[in-house]
Amino acid sequence: MTTAVLRKELQGYIAKMPERRLRVLQPLLSEMAEPLYIVEKASLSEAKRAEKRIKEFHDDPSCFVALK
């Protein structure tokens, strides 16, 4: 089933729902419509800290512990 067909089917279900159920469904749908996460650009200080840690790793990789 394509996304377009699925959207149309779901919209059909919503169109048939009684108002009482729509009010219950609204918070769920509004939450699900939001992106799972938002990637923000790093601040200047965050970028500098990352660059410092990358340099430290390249200078001496043995000082880092793998996350195994």
C-alpha positions, 0 to 999 in steps of 0.5 A: 500500500502506498503512502498516498493510499494509506493517508486517504484510508486514514482520512476516511476513518477520521471523517467517519468518527464521532466528535467524541472520538476525534477529541480523544484522537487529536492529541495523539495525532498532533504528537505523531505529526511532530518530527521525532527529533530536530537537529540544531546547529552546534554553538561555537563553544560546542564546535570548539569542544568537539574539535578539541576532542577530535584532535586529542583522539588523533594525537593519542587514540589509546586514551579513549575507551570504546563504548562496547 
